[in-house]
Amino acid sequence: MQTEIKSLPVDHIQSSNTNVHSQPLKEATGMPDRPIKWHKSYYSFTGFKDPDEDLEHASKVETTLMSWLGSNGKSAVKKLKNSLPLRNELDRLKDELSDLLQLSDIRWQRGWGVAHRCSQLHSLGRLAQQNLEPLQNAKGCTIVFTDRSGMSALGHVMLGTMDVHHHWTRLFERLPSYFDLQRRLVALEDQISSLLGGIQVVYIEELQPALTLDEYYSLLDTFCNQLLKSRVPFHPQSLSGLQMILNSDRYTPSLHELGHFNIPALSDPANLQYFMRTKAQEARENMKRKEKLKVIENELIQASTKKFSLEKLYKEPSISSTQMVDCCKRLLEQSLPYLHGMHLCISHFYSVMQDGDLCIPWNWKGEVVK
C-alpha cells in the first residue's frame, strides 16, 4: 500500500504550488490571468495605479470646441482643399442635368461624399444620353438620390443608388401614373381637412418616417375612412390655420412644440375631436412661436456665417430650430479663426467629413474658466 502511495504522480501538486506563488508576481507585473477588481486599499498599500481612477478622470475631461478645432482644423482644411475640384464638378453636373431635364432640384437623402454624388450624377447623365424621352416626364420635379426607387410622399422622384439604369427607366416611364396618384392624394387631404374643421394635413419630412407616395396614400385613406364611418361633427373652419401630421403608430394624439398635431391613423374620432378642440389655442400660440423662432434662426445663421467667414453653415435634419439658435448664439460669443472658409455642420457629434466639412455638436462645450 505504501509503495502505491509513493508511486502516485505529484506534478499537479507542484503545478498548483507554483501557481499560488506566481500569482502575486503576475499581478505585480500588471498581467493577471483574468481581470480582478481590487479594493482601493490594495493600490494605496502597493503604490500601483488604480485603472478605474484613470478611467474616471478621462471621462470627466470633456472635449471642448477650441481643443477639438485645434486638433482637427488642419486636416479639415487639407480635405476641403482636395475636394474643391470635385465640388466644382458636382455643381456643374447638377446645373447641366437640372437644365436638360427642367428639374426643380436635385438632392441626396443621405450624407454621401462629393465623389459619390458626382458618380450618381454621371450615371443619370449617361441614362439621359441613351434614352432621354422617359426622363423628360420628370419636368418640374425634384430628384432625390436615396436607398430605393419610387416617388416619395412629398412627390419627389426617388432614384435608388443600388438600382441599375433599367429600374430608373421604368420609374421615369411610370411617372404619369404617379402624378395621377398624387392628385388623388391631394384630394384626400382636402377631404380630411373638411371633415376636421379646416385643419391642414401636412407631411414634415424631418419629423416623419420616409414613406413612398403609395404608403402615404394608404395611410391617409385608412384615416379618412375612420372619419367617414364615425360621422363625428367638427365645426366648419374651427381648426383653420392649424396643421396636423398623420402617423401609422397606435399612440394617442399629441401636440408638438412647433404647433402641429401628431395624429395616429387609427385614432378614435370622438376622442380626437375633444383633444383637438381643447388644444387648438395652445397650437396657435406654438405656431406663432415657431414662426418667430425661424426668423431668429435664419438671422443667427447669417450672422455666424459672416463673422467666421464660413463658406457654408448648415444643420442636420435632426437638429431643431431651438438647438440651432442656442448653438449659434454661443458661437457668436467666441473667436474661432479655425472656421475661416470652412463648411460647418451643426450635428450631435464631432467629426471631420471625408470632404472637409466640420461637424460639431449643437451643445458643444467651451473652455473651463479656472
PyMOL commands that set and color helices and strands:
alter all, ss='L'
color gray80, all
select helices_A, chain A and resi 2-6+11-28+40-46+51-60+65-101+114-130+132-138+165-195+213-230+269-307+321-331+337-339
alter helices_A, ss='H'
color red, helices_A
select strands_A, chain A and resi 105-108+142-146+150-151+157-160+200-201+243-247+254-255+261-264+312-315+343-347+351-352+358-361
alter strands_A, ss='S'
color yellow, strands_A
deselect
rebuild
show_as cartoon
